[in-house]
Amino acid sequence: MSVKCKITAPLDPEFQPAVLASHEYEKTVKASGKGVPLVLGLERECGLVSRYETVINPRADAKTVRHVERIVKFLLWARGGWKLHIGGPKSLGEKISKAYCKGGERAFDADLMSRVYERPFEVSITTPEAVPAEKEISATLGGHLDGCRIGFDLGASDFKVAAVKDGEPVYSDEFPWNPKDNPDPEYHYSKLTEGLKKAAAKLPRVDAIGGSSAGVIVDNKIMVASLFRSVPLDQFDKAKNIFLRIREDWKVPLEVANDGDVTALAGAMSLKAGGMLGVAMGSSEAAGFINRKGGMTGWLSELAFAPVDYNPKAAADEWSGDKGVGALYFSQQAVGKLLPAAGITLPDAMGLPERLKEVQALMAKDDPRAAKIYETIGVYLGYAIPHYADYYAFDNILILGRVTTGKGGDIVLSKAREVLATEFPNLAVQIHVPDEKSRRVGQAVAAASLPPLKK
């Protein structure tokens, strides 16, 4: 289904925003008067269940299958789950189930959910009435500012550390590393330990350590992370338990959360408000959510894998193989993807962090080619925010990360606001940004507040 944008992405004119396509489908079904209910339930740890309800065409035609499959894909990476309940037409359920089985189009997603929840991924086809009732949690985490703390934030090209004393940062720095190409877990452990020791040297003592990391983290264990893509499966437990090892080394309270959740926490702490979605544009897209009660939900919020573009010719993510997912729209990867269309040629051997630095240098000189890259990312963001609002109840969105630094970041935010004002004037969401330094190291400072001190 092709949709028409009121504001076109300058370097990606075939961009098909997911929000427009999904709203158009739902509008058509409702106008027909023949729609039937569809209830999707995602079951995860401890019997927790997320539900999503909509109306669809009773026939499992290609448009309906595509529409529902994209919803399922988004929900899986936004909320997580080891079991998918499809309450709707049986023929539709069978097609979705086939996509998410071994050898199916979405086998990658099913396999990673199995790894996250340490049990096989299942699909149950049932009636809308039989989908389990919703059961969610809202846990308060972070915001502890007492004592001497270290915070860290792990990214794919660098990691940041901060020393915080009674809520005030006294030291922060960032260190380059290359985790995704190193198969030895000792590399990750030694690099992080080195950074923690540098931060500790700036404090009279260390009372607690808080961390922020890309990937899926459960009980301070990394279940899935692109940072450890090169670690062999028979060595993965060493990587998985790296934070537990550090806690044992330092013998202080330690808590680690997904980097997106820490982004949202940073925004909530700054604004003293809940209903916050955080999006960090770094080596990939990180996202996190604080609900209107000020609590964390335990959702995955791995929006790097969530679809935002329905263009069938969209670029494919190198890891999942899927097209149109967030990592290629809100990250260094997005900048790299747009270079050819912008007419900027860089050496093939140059890495994504260096490519971003080149574009930022061009933007500092007001190069119009670089400006088009940032305008395009801004259009992407402007259409993604209302799509995210279809799945998350938020009033504020905090945007940060290396891609948003400098003049280019201002263009991204300006263009996003233009899209919202033009295409979605009734959406009551405020876009927020931290100051320039906090855009790069703010997550490490917020992460330091995660663990409460021992009583």
LUMDOKOL-718536 format. One record per residue (C-alpha): residue in three letters; x, y, z. Coordinates in pm, whole numbers, plus 32768, in hexadecimal, padded with zeros to 4 digits. Layout:
<nodes>
{residu Ala | east X | north Y | up Z} $
...
</nodes>
This chain:
<nodes>
{residu Met | east 8000 | north 8000 | up 8000} $
{residu Ser | east 80A0 | north 8143 | up 7F8B} $
{residu Val | east 8065 | north 827E | up 8058} $
{residu Lys | east 80AD | north 83EB | up 800F} $
{residu Cys | east 8177 | north 84BC | up 8104} $
{residu Lys | east 812E | north 862E | up 8129} $
{residu Ile | east 82A3 | north 865E | up 816A} $
{residu Thr | east 8391 | north 858D | up 8099} $
{residu Ala | east 84DC | north 8508 | up 8118} $
{residu Pro | east 85D7 | north 85C5 | up 8038} $
{residu Leu | east 86C7 | north 84A1 | up 8002} $
{residu Asp | east 85C2 | north 838C | up 801D} $
{residu Pro | east 8490 | north 83F3 | up 7F4F} $
{residu Glu | east 8402 | north 828E | up 7F55} $
{residu Phe | east 83F3 | north 8289 | up 80D3} $
{residu Gln | east 82A3 | north 81F4 | up 813A} $
{residu Pro | east 8261 | north 824D | up 82A8} $
{residu Ala | east 81D2 | north 8128 | up 8369} $
{residu Val | east 80E3 | north 820E | up 8422} $
{residu Leu | east 803E | north 8289 | up 82E2} $
{residu Ala | east 8021 | north 812C | up 824F} $
{residu Ser | east 7F8E | north 8093 | up 8389} $
{residu His | east 7E99 | north 81B2 | up 83C0} $
{residu Glu | east 7E28 | north 819F | up 8255} $
{residu Tyr | east 7DEB | north 8028 | up 8273} $
{residu Glu | east 7D1F | north 8052 | up 83B2} $
{residu Lys | east 7C58 | north 8171 | up 831C} $
{residu Thr | east 7C00 | north 80A0 | up 81EA} $
{residu Val | east 7B92 | north 7F75 | up 82BD} $
{residu Lys | east 7AB6 | north 8047 | up 839F} $
{residu Ala | east 7A18 | north 80F6 | up 8274} $
{residu Ser | east 79BD | north 7FA3 | up 81DD} $
{residu Gly | east 78EE | north 7F45 | up 830D} $
{residu Lys | east 796B | north 7DDF | up 82EA} $
{residu Gly | east 7A90 | north 7DE1 | up 83D7} $
{residu Val | east 7AC2 | north 7CD3 | up 84DE} $
{residu Pro | east 7B7F | north 7CF1 | up 8626} $
{residu Leu | east 7CE9 | north 7C85 | up 8648} $
{residu Val | east 7D84 | north 7C62 | up 87A1} $
{residu Leu | east 7EF8 | north 7C1E | up 87C3} $
{residu Gly | east 7F8A | north 7BAE | up 890D} $
{residu Leu | east 80FB | north 7B94 | up 895C} $
{residu Glu | east 8152 | north 7ABE | up 8A87} $
{residu Arg | east 82A3 | north 7AE9 | up 8B2F} $
{residu Glu | east 834B | north 7A9A | up 8C7A} $
{residu Cys | east 8282 | north 7A5A | up 8DB8} $
{residu Gly | east 8139 | north 7A45 | up 8CFA} $
{residu Leu | east 8143 | north 7BB2 | up 8C90} $
{residu Val | east 806C | north 7BFC | up 8B5F} $
{residu Ser | east 8054 | north 7D26 | up 8A74} $
{residu Arg | east 7F1F | north 7D48 | up 899A} $
{residu Tyr | east 7EE0 | north 7E06 | up 8858} $
{residu Glu | east 7D85 | north 7E27 | up 87BE} $
{residu Thr | east 7D20 | north 7E9B | up 8664} $
{residu Val | east 7C2E | north 7E52 | up 8547} $
{residu Ile | east 7C8D | north 7DA3 | up 8403} $
{residu Asn | east 7C00 | north 7D22 | up 82BC} $
{residu Pro | east 7B74 | north 7BC2 | up 82F8} $
{residu Arg | east 7C26 | north 7B43 | up 81C1} $
{residu Ala | east 7D95 | north 7AEF | up 81E9} $
{residu Asp | east 7DF3 | north 7BAC | up 80AD} $
{residu Ala | east 7F54 | north 7C28 | up 806E} $
{residu Lys | east 7F11 | north 7D85 | up 80FB} $
{residu Thr | east 7E7D | north 7CFB | up 823B} $
{residu Val | east 7F93 | north 7BFD | up 8271} $
{residu Arg | east 8099 | north 7D0A | up 8239} $
{residu His | east 7FE6 | north 7DFE | up 8321} $
{residu Val | east 7FC8 | north 7D01 | up 843B} $
{residu Glu | east 8125 | north 7C72 | up 840F} $
{residu Arg | east 81B9 | north 7DD0 | up 8434} $
{residu Ile | east 80EB | north 7E08 | up 8570} $
{residu Val | east 8164 | north 7CBE | up 85FF} $
{residu Lys | east 82CB | north 7D14 | up 85A7} $
{residu Phe | east 82AD | north 7E68 | up 8650} $
{residu Leu | east 8209 | north 7DD8 | up 8787} $
{residu Leu | east 830F | north 7CC8 | up 87AC} $
{residu Trp | east 842C | north 7DC0 | up 87B4} $
{residu Ala | east 836F | north 7ECA | up 8876} $
{residu Arg | east 82E3 | north 7DEA | up 8987} $
{residu Gly | east 8386 | north 7C96 | up 8964} $
{residu Gly | east 82F5 | north 7B3C | up 8992} $
{residu Trp | east 8335 | north 79C7 | up 8974} $
{residu Lys | east 81CE | north 7979 | up 890E} $
{residu Leu | east 80F1 | north 7A2D | up 8813} $
{residu His | east 7F78 | north 7A06 | up 8833} $
{residu Ile | east 7EBE | north 7A5D | up 86F1} $
{residu Gly | east 7D4E | north 7A90 | up 8734} $
{residu Gly | east 7CB2 | north 7AB0 | up 85DB} $
{residu Pro | east 7C6E | north 79FE | up 8491} $
{residu Lys | east 7D14 | north 78A7 | up 8488} $
{residu Ser | east 7D99 | north 78D2 | up 8324} $
{residu Leu | east 7E49 | north 7A13 | up 838B} $
{residu Gly | east 7ED8 | north 7972 | up 84C2} $
{residu Glu | east 7F65 | north 7852 | up 83F8} $
{residu Lys | east 801C | north 793E | up 830C} $
{residu Ile | east 80B1 | north 7A07 | up 842B} $
{residu Ser | east 8114 | north 78C8 | up 84DE} $
{residu Lys | east 81C4 | north 7849 | up 83A6} $
{residu Ala | east 828F | north 798C | up 8390} $
{residu Tyr | east 8307 | north 7967 | up 84F8} $
{residu Cys | east 8365 | north 77F8 | up 84EF} $
{residu Lys | east 84B9 | north 775B | up 84A7} $
{residu Gly | east 8513 | north 77A8 | up 833D} $
{residu Gly | east 8402 | north 78B0 | up 8327} $
{residu Glu | east 842B | north 7A19 | up 82BA} $
{residu Arg | east 8441 | north 7A8C | up 8425} $
{residu Ala | east 850D | north 796B | up 84B1} $
{residu Phe | east 8615 | north 7A65 | up 8528} $
{residu Asp | east 8519 | north 7B13 | up 8608} $
{residu Ala | east 848E | north 79CE | up 8693} $
{residu Asp | east 85EC | north 794C | up 86D8} $
{residu Leu | east 8657 | north 7A83 | up 8794} $
{residu Met | east 8519 | north 7A80 | up 8866} $
{residu Ser | east 856E | north 7917 | up 88BF} $
{residu Arg | east 86C7 | north 7987 | up 8930} $
{residu Val | east 8641 | north 7AAC | up 89F8} $
{residu Tyr | east 8541 | north 79DE | up 8AB8} $
{residu Glu | east 8607 | north 7898 | up 8AB1} $
{residu Arg | east 84E6 | north 77C9 | up 8A2F} $
{residu Pro | east 8462 | north 7774 | up 88D1} $
{residu Phe | east 8393 | north 787E | up 8823} $
{residu Glu | east 8227 | north 7816 | up 87F5} $
{residu Val | east 80FA | north 788F | up 8730} $
{residu Ser | east 7F98 | north 7840 | up 87A5} $
{residu Ile | east 7E77 | north 787A | up 86B2} $
{residu Thr | east 7D35 | north 78B7 | up 876E} $
{residu Thr | east 7C03 | north 7999 | up 8784} $
{residu Pro | east 7C0D | north 7B04 | up 87F7} $
{residu Glu | east 7B53 | north 7AA6 | up 8936} $
{residu Ala | east 7C50 | north 7997 | up 898E} $
{residu Val | east 7D86 | north 7A75 | up 8989} $
{residu Pro | east 7E08 | north 7A91 | up 8AF0} $
{residu Ala | east 7DB6 | north 7BC9 | up 8BB5} $
{residu Glu | east 7EB9 | north 7CDB | up 8BCA} $
{residu Lys | east 7FAC | north 7CC7 | up 8CEB} $
{residu Glu | east 80B8 | north 7DD4 | up 8CFD} $
{residu Ile | east 81A7 | north 7E5E | up 8E00} $
{residu Ser | east 8220 | north 7FBB | up 8E57} $
{residu Ala | east 8368 | north 7FB5 | up 8F17} $
{residu Thr | east 8413 | north 80EB | up 8F9B} $
{residu Leu | east 8586 | north 80DE | up 8F4D} $
{residu Gly | east 8697 | north 81E3 | up 8F64} $
{residu Gly | east 8695 | north 8346 | up 8FE0} $
{residu His | east 877E | north 82F6 | up 9102} $
{residu Leu | east 8871 | north 8415 | up 9122} $
{residu Asp | east 8911 | north 83DD | up 9277} $
{residu Gly | east 8A79 | north 8373 | up 92A8} $
{residu Cys | east 8B9D | north 8340 | up 91BC} $
{residu Arg | east 8B3A | north 828C | up 9080} $
{residu Ile | east 8BC4 | north 821D | up 8F32} $
{residu Gly | east 8AE9 | north 8211 | up 8DFE} $
{residu Phe | east 8B3F | north 8178 | up 8CAE} $
{residu Asp | east 8A9D | north 8168 | up 8B58} $
{residu Leu | east 8B0D | north 805F | up 8A5E} $
{residu Gly | east 8AEC | north 80A4 | up 88EA} $
{residu Ala | east 8B70 | north 7FF6 | up 87B6} $
{residu Ser | east 8C88 | north 80EC | up 8767} $
{residu Asp | east 8CD1 | north 8185 | up 88BA} $
{residu Phe | east 8C68 | north 8172 | up 8A24} $
{residu Lys | east 8C3C | north 8287 | up 8B21} $
{residu Val | east 8C7B | north 8296 | up 8C96} $
{residu Ala | east 8C1B | north 8399 | up 8D97} $
{residu Ala | east 8C76 | north 83CF | up 8F04} $
{residu Val | east 8B54 | north 8464 | up 8FC7} $
{residu Lys | east 8B5E | north 84E7 | up 912C} $
{residu Asp | east 8A12 | north 8533 | up 91D8} $
{residu Gly | east 8969 | north 8568 | up 9088} $
{residu Glu | east 8A76 | north 8646 | up 8FF1} $
{residu Pro | east 8B5A | north 85C0 | up 8EDD} $
{residu Val | east 8CC5 | north 85FD | up 8F37} $
{residu Tyr | east 8D5C | north 8544 | up 8E0E} $
{residu Ser | east 8CEB | north 84B8 | up 8CC1} $
{residu Asp | east 8DA3 | north 8430 | up 8B97} $
{residu Glu | east 8D75 | north 834B | up 8A6D} $
{residu Phe | east 8E5B | north 823D | up 89EB} $
{residu Pro | east 8E6A | north 819F | up 8890} $
{residu Trp | east 8E47 | north 8027 | up 8874} $
{residu Asn | east 8DDF | north 7F20 | up 8778} $
{residu Pro | east 8D0C | north 7E1D | up 8832} $
{residu Lys | east 8C46 | north 7D89 | up 8712} $
{residu Asp | east 8D80 | north 7D0E | up 8660} $
{residu Asn | east 8E27 | north 7C77 | up 8794} $
{residu Pro | east 8DCD | north 7B0B | up 87DF} $
{residu Asp | east 8E7D | north 7AFD | up 8931} $
{residu Pro | east 8D9C | north 7B67 | up 8A57} $
{residu Glu | east 8ED6 | north 7BC6 | up 8B16} $
{residu Tyr | east 8F03 | north 7CE9 | up 8A25} $
{residu His | east 8DB3 | north 7D79 | up 8A8C} $
{residu Tyr | east 8DF1 | north 7D3A | up 8BFC} $
{residu Ser | east 8F4C | north 7DD6 | up 8C02} $
{residu Lys | east 8EE7 | north 7F09 | up 8B38} $
{residu Leu | east 8DBD | north 7F54 | up 8C17} $
{residu Thr | east 8E85 | north 7F16 | up 8D54} $
{residu Glu | east 8F90 | north 8008 | up 8CDA} $
{residu Gly | east 8E8B | north 8119 | up 8CAA} $
{residu Leu | east 8DEC | north 80DA | up 8DFD} $
{residu Lys | east 8F3D | north 80FA | up 8EA9} $
{residu Lys | east 8F79 | north 824C | up 8E04} $
{residu Ala | east 8E2B | north 82C8 | up 8E85} $
{residu Ala | east 8E6B | north 8237 | up 8FDF} $
{residu Ala | east 8FB1 | north 82FC | up 8FF4} $
{residu Lys | east 8EE0 | north 843B | up 8FF4} $
{residu Leu | east 8E15 | north 83D4 | up 9126} $
{residu Pro | east 8E71 | north 83A7 | up 9295} $
{residu Arg | east 8DC5 | north 8252 | up 928A} $
{residu Val | east 8CCE | north 818D | up 91B4} $
{residu Asp | east 8B7A | north 8144 | up 9251} $
{residu Ala | east 8AC1 | north 80C2 | up 911E} $
{residu Ile | east 8AE0 | north 8085 | up 8FA8} $
{residu Gly | east 89CE | north 80B2 | up 8EA7} $
{residu Gly | east 89E1 | north 8055 | up 8D3A} $
{residu Ser | east 8939 | north 8090 | up 8BEE} $
{residu Ser | east 8973 | north 7FA1 | up 8ACF} $
{residu Ala | east 88F1 | north 7F52 | up 8978} $
{residu Gly | east 883F | north 7E04 | up 896C} $
{residu Val | east 873B | north 7D43 | up 8A2E} $
{residu Ile | east 878E | north 7D37 | up 8BA2} $
{residu Val | east 86D9 | north 7C5E | up 8CA0} $
{residu Asp | east 8744 | north 7C58 | up 8E0F} $
{residu Asn | east 8890 | north 7CFF | up 8DB6} $
{residu Lys | east 88DA | north 7BF5 | up 8CB2} $
{residu Ile | east 88FF | north 7C40 | up 8B3F} $
{residu Met | east 8819 | north 7B4F | up 8A8A} $
{residu Val | east 884A | north 7BDB | up 8929} $
{residu Ala | east 892C | north 7CF6 | up 88B6} $
{residu Ser | east 89CE | north 7D61 | up 8772} $
{residu Leu | east 8AFE | north 7DBD | up 8848} $
{residu Phe | east 8B42 | north 7C49 | up 8870} $
{residu Arg | east 8AF2 | north 7BD6 | up 8711} $
{residu Ser | east 8C4E | north 7B45 | up 86E0} $
{residu Val | east 8C52 | north 7A83 | up 8827} $
{residu Pro | east 8C2C | north 790B | up 87E0} $
{residu Leu | east 8AFA | north 7866 | up 887A} $
{residu Asp | east 8BD5 | north 7787 | up 8953} $
{residu Gln | east 8C73 | north 78C2 | up 89E7} $
{residu Phe | east 8B37 | north 7993 | up 89FC} $
{residu Asp | east 8AF1 | north 794D | up 8B6C} $
{residu Lys | east 8C30 | north 7A0C | up 8BC1} $
{residu Ala | east 8BAE | north 7B38 | up 8AFF} $
{residu Lys | east 8A4D | north 7B09 | up 8B84} $
{residu Asn | east 8AC5 | north 7B1B | up 8CEE} $
{residu Ile | east 8BC5 | north 7C32 | up 8CC7} $
{residu Phe | east 8B04 | north 7D21 | up 8DAA} $
{residu Leu | east 8ADD | north 7C1C | up 8EBB} $
{residu Arg | east 8C55 | north 7BEB | up 8EAE} $
{residu Ile | east 8C90 | north 7D61 | up 8ED1} $
{residu Arg | east 8B9F | north 7D71 | up 8FF7} $
{residu Glu | east 8C66 | north 7C5E | up 90A2} $
{residu Asp | east 8DAD | north 7D17 | up 905C} $
{residu Trp | east 8D3A | north 7E61 | up 90EE} $
{residu Lys | east 8C54 | north 7DD4 | up 91FE} $
{residu Val | east 8B5D | north 7EF5 | up 91E5} $
{residu Pro | east 89F2 | north 7F05 | up 916C} $
{residu Leu | east 89E6 | north 7EF4 | up 8FF0} $
{residu Glu | east 88BF | north 7F18 | up 8F03} $
{residu Val | east 88C9 | north 7F1A | up 8D87} $
{residu Ala | east 87A9 | north 7F77 | up 8CA1} $
{residu Asn | east 8773 | north 7F8D | up 8B2C} $
{residu Asp | east 8808 | north 80D0 | up 8AA4} $
{residu Gly | east 86B9 | north 8140 | up 8A1E} $
{residu Asp | east 8612 | north 811C | up 8B71} $
{residu Val | east 872B | north 81EA | up 8C0A} $
{residu Thr | east 86F3 | north 82F2 | up 8AFE} $
{residu Ala | east 8586 | north 8304 | up 8B64} $
{residu Leu | east 85E8 | north 8309 | up 8CD2} $
{residu Ala | east 86D2 | north 842E | up 8C92} $
{residu Gly | east 85B6 | north 84EE | up 8BF1} $
{residu Ala | east 84C0 | north 849A | up 8D05} $
{residu Met | east 85BA | north 8506 | up 8E10} $
{residu Ser | east 8603 | north 864B | up 8D58} $
{residu Leu | east 8496 | north 86A9 | up 8D1C} $
{residu Lys | east 8415 | north 860A | up 8E5C} $
{residu Ala | east 8305 | north 8569 | up 8D8A} $
{residu Gly | east 829B | north 8411 | up 8D13} $
{residu Gly | east 820D | north 83AF | up 8BC2} $
{residu Met | east 8368 | north 83BE | up 8B27} $
{residu Leu | east 83EF | north 830B | up 89F4} $
{residu Gly | east 8566 | north 8326 | up 89CC} $
{residu Val | east 8615 | north 82F6 | up 887D} $
{residu Ala | east 878F | north 82F3 | up 8861} $
{residu Met | east 8825 | north 8309 | up 8705} $
{residu Gly | east 897E | north 8271 | up 8721} $
{residu Ser | east 8A1D | north 8143 | up 867D} $
{residu Ser | east 88BB | north 80BA | up 866E} $
{residu Glu | east 8769 | north 8135 | up 86EA} $
{residu Ala | east 872C | north 8108 | up 885D} $
{residu Ala | east 85DB | north 814B | up 88F8} $
{residu Gly | east 853C | north 8138 | up 8A4E} $
{residu Phe | east 83F7 | north 818C | up 8AF9} $
{residu Ile | east 8389 | north 821B | up 8C47} $
{residu Asn | east 820F | north 8206 | up 8C72} $
{residu Arg | east 8130 | north 831B | up 8CF4} $
{residu Lys | east 8154 | north 8293 | up 8E54} $
{residu Gly | east 82CC | north 82C3 | up 8E3B} $
{residu Gly | east 8310 | north 814D | up 8E2E} $
{residu Met | east 83CA | north 805E | up 8D49} $
{residu Thr | east 82F6 | north 7F53 | up 8CA4} $
{residu Gly | east 83F2 | north 7E43 | up 8C5A} $
{residu Trp | east 83AB | north 7E67 | up 8AE6} $
{residu Leu | east 84CF | north 7E2A | up 89FA} $
{residu Ser | east 84AF | north 7F71 | up 8937} $
{residu Glu | east 85B2 | north 7EF8 | up 883B} $
{residu Leu | east 852C | north 7FE3 | up 8730} $
{residu Ala | east 8662 | north 7FB1 | up 865B} $
{residu Phe | east 85AA | north 7E7D | up 85D8} $
{residu Ala | east 844E | north 7F1B | up 85CB} $
{residu Pro | east 83CD | north 7F7C | up 846E} $
{residu Val | east 839D | north 80EC | up 841C} $
{residu Asp | east 83A5 | north 80E0 | up 829E} $
{residu Tyr | east 82BF | north 8006 | up 81C8} $
{residu Asn | east 8373 | north 804A | up 8081} $
{residu Pro | east 83B4 | north 7EEE | up 7FED} $
{residu Lys | east 84FB | north 7F72 | up 7F5D} $
{residu Ala | east 857A | north 7FF7 | up 80AA} $
{residu Ala | east 86D8 | north 7F96 | up 811A} $
{residu Ala | east 86F9 | north 7E55 | up 81E3} $
{residu Asp | east 8795 | north 7E41 | up 833B} $
{residu Glu | east 88D8 | north 7D77 | up 832B} $
{residu Trp | east 888E | north 7CAC | up 8464} $
{residu Ser | east 871A | north 7C5B | up 844F} $
{residu Gly | east 86FE | north 7C6F | up 82D5} $
{residu Asp | east 85B6 | north 7D2F | up 82F4} $
{residu Lys | east 856A | north 7E6D | up 8235} $
{residu Gly | east 8502 | north 7FC1 | up 82B5} $
{residu Val | east 855E | north 7F8E | up 8424} $
{residu Gly | east 85C5 | north 80A4 | up 8510} $
{residu Ala | east 873C | north 8062 | up 851A} $
{residu Leu | east 875C | north 80DB | up 83B4} $
{residu Tyr | east 869C | north 821E | up 83F8} $
{residu Phe | east 8713 | north 829C | up 854B} $
{residu Ser | east 8884 | north 824E | up 8572} $
{residu Gln | east 89DD | north 8266 | up 84DA} $
{residu Gln | east 8961 | north 815A | up 83EB} $
{residu Ala | east 885B | north 824F | up 836C} $
{residu Val | east 8968 | north 834E | up 8321} $
{residu Gly | east 8A36 | north 8249 | up 8269} $
{residu Lys | east 8906 | north 81D5 | up 81A4} $
{residu Leu | east 88BC | north 8336 | up 8129} $
{residu Leu | east 8A1E | north 8394 | up 80BC} $
{residu Pro | east 89FB | north 8321 | up 7F4F} $
{residu Ala | east 88B3 | north 83DC | up 7F1E} $
{residu Ala | east 8953 | north 8513 | up 7FB5} $
{residu Gly | east 8A73 | north 84FF | up 7EBD} $
{residu Ile | east 8B79 | north 84D4 | up 7FCE} $
{residu Thr | east 8C8C | north 83D9 | up 7F80} $
{residu Leu | east 8D61 | north 8347 | up 8096} $
{residu Pro | east 8E5E | north 8228 | up 8096} $
{residu Asp | east 8DBE | north 80CF | up 80A0} $
{residu Ala | east 8E9A | north 8069 | up 81C4} $
{residu Met | east 8E24 | north 818C | up 829B} $
{residu Gly | east 8D4E | north 8120 | up 83C4} $
{residu Leu | east 8BFC | north 81B2 | up 841A} $
{residu Pro | east 8C78 | north 8286 | up 8540} $
{residu Glu | east 8D7E | north 8326 | up 845E} $
{residu Arg | east 8C7C | north 835A | up 834A} $
{residu Leu | east 8B9D | north 840F | up 8440} $
{residu Lys | east 8CC0 | north 84ED | up 84AA} $
{residu Glu | east 8CFF | north 8548 | up 833C} $
{residu Val | east 8B92 | north 85A5 | up 830D} $
{residu Gln | east 8B95 | north 8670 | up 844F} $
{residu Ala | east 8CCC | north 8728 | up 83D4} $
{residu Leu | east 8C1C | north 8777 | up 828D} $
{residu Met | east 8AE9 | north 87EC | up 834B} $
{residu Ala | east 8BC1 | north 88D3 | up 841E} $
{residu Lys | east 8C1E | north 8979 | up 82D3} $
{residu Asp | east 8AAD | north 898B | up 8270} $
{residu Asp | east 8ADB | north 8892 | up 8156} $
{residu Pro | east 897F | north 8869 | up 80B5} $
{residu Arg | east 89C0 | north 86F8 | up 806E} $
{residu Ala | east 89EE | north 86B0 | up 81DF} $
{residu Ala | east 88BC | north 8782 | up 8230} $
{residu Lys | east 87E7 | north 86A2 | up 814E} $
{residu Ile | east 8852 | north 8571 | up 8217} $
{residu Tyr | east 87DC | north 860F | up 8359} $
{residu Glu | east 869B | north 8690 | up 82B8} $
{residu Thr | east 864E | north 852F | up 8243} $
{residu Ile | east 8687 | north 849C | up 839D} $
{residu Gly | east 85A9 | north 85B0 | up 8428} $
{residu Val | east 848E | north 854C | up 833E} $
{residu Tyr | east 84BD | north 83E2 | up 83A6} $
{residu Leu | east 84A1 | north 844A | up 8513} $
{residu Gly | east 8371 | north 8526 | up 84DC} $
{residu Tyr | east 82B0 | north 83FF | up 844D} $
{residu Ala | east 833B | north 8301 | up 8546} $
{residu Ile | east 82CA | north 83BE | up 867D} $
{residu Pro | east 8152 | north 8396 | up 8639} $
{residu His | east 8190 | north 822A | up 85DA} $
{residu Tyr | east 8239 | north 81F4 | up 872A} $
{residu Ala | east 8111 | north 82A4 | up 87CD} $
{residu Asp | east 802C | north 8192 | up 8744} $
{residu Tyr | east 80E5 | north 809A | up 8823} $
{residu Tyr | east 8161 | north 816B | up 8949} $
{residu Ala | east 809C | north 8261 | up 8A21} $
{residu Phe | east 818E | north 8386 | up 8A3C} $
{residu Asp | east 8178 | north 8500 | up 8A4D} $
{residu Asn | east 82EB | north 854D | up 8A2A} $
{residu Ile | east 8401 | north 84C5 | up 8952} $
{residu Leu | east 8570 | north 84FC | up 899F} $
{residu Ile | east 865E | north 84EF | up 8877} $
{residu Leu | east 87D6 | north 84CB | up 88A4} $
{residu Gly | east 8905 | north 840D | up 8825} $
{residu Arg | east 8A33 | north 8456 | up 874F} $
{residu Val | east 8965 | north 8489 | up 8611} $
{residu Thr | east 88B2 | north 85AD | up 86B9} $
{residu Thr | east 89EB | north 8670 | up 8714} $
{residu Gly | east 8A48 | north 87B5 | up 8666} $
{residu Lys | east 8989 | north 887A | up 8562} $
{residu Gly | east 8902 | north 873E | up 84C3} $
{residu Gly | east 8845 | north 86E2 | up 85FC} $
{residu Asp | east 8791 | north 8830 | up 85F6} $
{residu Ile | east 8724 | north 87EA | up 8490} $
{residu Val | east 86A4 | north 868F | up 84EF} $
{residu Leu | east 85CC | north 871A | up 8606} $
{residu Ser | east 8550 | north 8842 | up 853B} $
{residu Lys | east 84E3 | north 8762 | up 841D} $
{residu Ala | east 843B | north 866B | up 8509} $
{residu Arg | east 8374 | north 8783 | up 85A8} $
{residu Glu | east 8310 | north 87FE | up 844D} $
{residu Val | east 8288 | north 86A6 | up 83F2} $
{residu Leu | east 81C4 | north 868F | up 8537} $
{residu Ala | east 812E | north 87EA | up 850F} $
{residu Thr | east 80D0 | north 87AC | up 83A3} $
{residu Glu | east 805E | north 8643 | up 83A4} $
{residu Phe | east 7FFC | north 85FE | up 850F} $
{residu Pro | east 7F8B | north 874A | up 85A9} $
{residu Asn | east 7EB5 | north 869E | up 86B1} $
{residu Leu | east 7FCD | north 85C7 | up 873F} $
{residu Ala | east 8024 | north 8659 | up 8893} $
{residu Val | east 818F | north 85EC | up 88B1} $
{residu Gln | east 82AC | north 86D0 | up 8914} $
{residu Ile | east 840B | north 8693 | up 8889} $
{residu His | east 8525 | north 86D1 | up 897F} $
{residu Val | east 869F | north 86CF | up 895D} $
{residu Pro | east 87AD | north 86E1 | up 8A68} $
{residu Asp | east 88C8 | north 87DB | up 8A51} $
{residu Glu | east 89EB | north 878C | up 8967} $
{residu Lys | east 8AC5 | north 86D7 | up 8A64} $
{residu Ser | east 89A2 | north 8612 | up 8AF5} $
{residu Arg | east 8948 | north 859B | up 8998} $
{residu Arg | east 8A8A | north 84D2 | up 899E} $
{residu Val | east 8AC1 | north 8475 | up 8B0D} $
{residu Gly | east 896A | north 84B2 | up 8BAE} $
{residu Gln | east 8914 | north 8341 | up 8BAE} $
{residu Ala | east 8A45 | north 82EA | up 8C7F} $
{residu Val | east 89E1 | north 83EA | up 8D86} $
{residu Ala | east 8878 | north 836E | up 8D8F} $
{residu Ala | east 88F2 | north 8206 | up 8D9C} $
{residu Ala | east 89B6 | north 8257 | up 8ED8} $
{residu Ser | east 886A | north 8297 | up 8F8A} $
{residu Leu | east 87E0 | north 8139 | up 8F46} $
{residu Pro | east 8849 | north 8077 | up 907F} $
{residu Pro | east 87D2 | north 80D6 | up 91DC} $
{residu Leu | east 88E1 | north 80D1 | up 92E6} $
{residu Lys | east 88F1 | north 7FB9 | up 93E2} $
{residu Lys | east 8833 | north 800A | up 951F} $
</nodes>
